[in-house]
């Protein structure tokens, strides 16, 4: 109170936090982001996902969702007036790329990629991520990644989809502090996205 820090923070997140996030992504993954135009802080990763889908998905679109999935992905898609298209992740088996390819259609707007996954703990490998990348590029589809468990895995490397060639401009990366630091009650999530998509996402977030 005496320091006069008594007003709302800027709606898309405190500048110090956004700058820290930009430094973190560059240090960990070599992924550069403009904290002013490409990073948005949200009320947890859950709000980040619904804000993103409401911003980038249109009525009648389709969104590909791997199953099993975190409980909000299907309802978030439906709330955006889109149709979820489910693709199973089989335990102990590589991603069925033929089945995934068949899930894409002219109406596919986005694919939700959750790695490491909740609830399965599955970490998609480089080959699987490259296949997802190829399909996104071929069908001009956005990837919305939920990477909230990026630092919690038994084995395997976490590879942000946005770091693959051709994906930075078509990927919305979502993560947060809650799982890594065990501070779920803080409700601190964030979105890293190209500036044009960030403009739309921030309108919904506001």
C-alpha positions in Angstrom: 0.0 0.0 0.0 2.7 2.5 0.9 4.6 1.7 -2.4 1.4 2.6 -4.2 1.1 -0.7 -6.0 -2.6 -0.8 -5.7 -4.0 -0.9 -9.2 -4.7 -3.6 -11.8 -1.7 -5.0 -13.6 -1.8 -4.6 -17.3 -4.4 -7.1 -18.5 -2.1 -9.4 -20.4 0.3 -9.7 -17.4 3.0 -7.8 -15.5 5.8 -6.7 -17.8 8.5 -8.2 -15.5 6.8 -11.6 -15.7 6.4 -11.5 -19.5 10.1 -10.5 -19.9 11.2 -13.3 -17.6 9.1 -15.8 -19.6 10.7 -14.6 -22.8 14.2 -15.1 -21.3 13.2 -18.5 -20.1 11.9 -19.8 -23.4 15.1 -18.5 -25.2 17.3 -20.1 -22.6 15.6 -23.5 -22.4 14.5 -24.0 -26.0 16.1 -21.3 -28.2 12.6 -20.0 -28.8 12.5 -16.2 -29.1 9.3 -14.2 -28.2 8.5 -10.6 -27.9 7.1 -10.1 -24.4 5.1 -7.0 -25.5 3.3 -8.6 -28.5 3.5 -12.4 -28.1 3.2 -13.4 -24.4 -0.1 -13.3 -22.5 -0.4 -14.2 -18.8 -3.7 -15.9 -17.9 -5.6 -17.4 -14.9 -3.9 -20.7 -15.3 -3.3 -22.9 -18.4 -7.0 -23.8 -18.3 -8.1 -20.2 -19.0 -5.3 -20.0 -21.6 -6.8 -22.9 -23.5 -10.4 -21.6 -23.7 -9.3 -18.1 -24.5 -7.2 -19.4 -27.3 -9.9 -21.6 -28.8 -12.5 -18.9 -28.6 -10.1 -16.5 -30.3 -8.9 -18.7 -33.2 -11.7 -21.3 -33.9 -14.8 -20.4 -35.8 -18.3 -22.0 -35.7 -18.4 -25.2 -37.7 -14.6 -25.8 -37.5 -13.1 -29.0 -36.3 -10.4 -29.4 -33.6 -8.4 -32.6 -33.3 -8.0 -33.9 -29.7 -5.9 -36.8 -28.7 -7.6 -39.1 -26.1 -7.4 -39.7 -23.2 -7.4 -36.0 -22.7 -7.5 -33.3 -20.0 -11.2 -32.9 -19.3 -11.5 -29.3 -20.7 -10.4 -29.9 -24.3 -13.6 -31.4 -25.6 -15.9 -28.9 -23.8 -13.7 -26.0 -24.8 -14.0 -27.0 -28.4 -17.8 -27.3 -28.1 -18.0 -23.9 -26.4 -16.2 -22.4 -29.4 -19.0 -23.9 -31.6 -16.6 -26.3 -33.2 -16.6 -30.1 -33.3 -13.9 -32.2 -31.5 -12.4 -35.0 -33.6 -10.8 -37.6 -31.3 -7.7 -39.6 -32.1 -6.7 -42.3 -29.6 -3.2 -42.6 -28.1 -2.7 -46.3 -27.6 -0.7 -47.3 -24.5 2.8 -48.4 -25.3 2.4 -47.8 -29.1 3.6 -45.1 -31.4 1.1 -42.6 -32.6 -0.9 -44.0 -35.5 0.0 -41.5 -38.2 -2.4 -43.0 -40.7 -5.3 -42.6 -38.3 -4.2 -39.1 -37.4 -3.9 -38.1 -41.1 -7.5 -39.4 -41.7 -8.7 -37.1 -38.8 -7.7 -34.0 -40.8 -10.3 -32.5 -43.1 -10.9 -29.2 -45.0 -12.7 -28.1 -41.8 -9.8 -28.8 -39.4 -8.8 -25.5 -37.8 -6.6 -26.7 -35.0 -5.1 -29.7 -33.2 -4.5 -29.7 -29.5 -1.2 -31.3 -28.6 -0.7 -32.1 -24.9 2.9 -33.4 -24.2 3.7 -34.6 -21.6 0.1 -35.6 -21.5 -2.5 -35.4 -18.8 -3.6 -38.0 -17.7 -1.5 -40.5 -19.7 2.0 -39.0 -19.0 2.8 -39.7 -22.7 5.7 -37.7 -24.1 5.6 -37.4 -27.9 8.9 -38.0 -29.5 10.6 -36.0 -32.3 9.3 -38.3 -35.0 5.7 -38.0 -33.9 6.0 -34.2 -33.5 7.5 -33.9 -37.0 4.5 -35.9 -38.4 2.1 -33.5 -36.6 4.1 -30.6 -38.0 3.9 -32.0 -41.5 0.1 -32.4 -41.3 -0.4 -28.9 -39.8 1.6 -27.4 -42.7 -0.1 -29.5 -45.3 -3.6 -28.6 -44.1 -2.8 -25.1 -42.9 -3.8 -26.0 -39.4 -3.0 -24.3 -36.1 -1.4 -26.3 -33.3 -2.4 -25.4 -29.7 0.0 -27.0 -27.3 -0.6 -27.6 -23.6 2.9 -28.0 -22.1 2.1 -27.5 -18.5 4.0 -30.7 -17.5 7.0 -29.8 -19.6 9.5 -30.3 -16.7 7.8 -33.4 -15.2 8.6 -36.6 -17.0 10.0 -40.1 -16.3 11.9 -40.2 -19.6 12.1 -38.6 -23.0 12.9 -35.1 -24.0 10.3 -32.3 -24.1 10.3 -30.6 -27.5 8.1 -27.6 -27.9 6.2 -28.0 -31.2 6.9 -24.3 -31.9 10.6 -25.0 -32.2 10.1 -27.2 -35.3 10.7 -25.6 -38.7 7.5 -24.1 -40.1 5.6 -24.2 -36.7 6.5 -21.0 -34.9 4.0 -19.0 -36.9 1.2 -21.6 -36.5 1.6 -22.7 -32.9 0.1 -21.3 -29.7 2.2 -22.6 -26.8 0.5 -22.8 -23.4 2.1 -23.5 -20.1 2.1 -22.3 -16.5 3.8 -22.3 -13.1 1.4 -24.5 -11.2 2.7 -28.0 -11.9 6.5 -27.3 -12.1 6.6 -25.3 -8.9 3.6 -27.0 -7.1 1.7 -23.7 -6.8 -1.7 -24.6 -8.4 -3.5 -22.1 -6.2 -1.6 -19.2 -7.8 -3.5 -19.7 -11.1 -0.6 -18.4 -13.2 -0.6 -19.6 -16.8 0.7 -18.1 -20.0 0.4 -18.2 -23.8 3.2 -17.7 -26.3 1.8 -17.0 -29.8 2.5 -15.1 -33.0 1.5 -11.4 -32.6 -1.5 -11.6 -34.9 -3.0 -14.5 -32.9 -2.0 -12.8 -29.6 -4.1 -9.8 -30.6 -7.2 -12.0 -30.9 -6.4 -14.0 -27.8 -6.0 -10.9 -25.7 -9.4 -9.6 -26.7 -11.0 -12.8 -25.4 -8.7 -12.8 -22.3 -9.8 -9.2 -21.5 
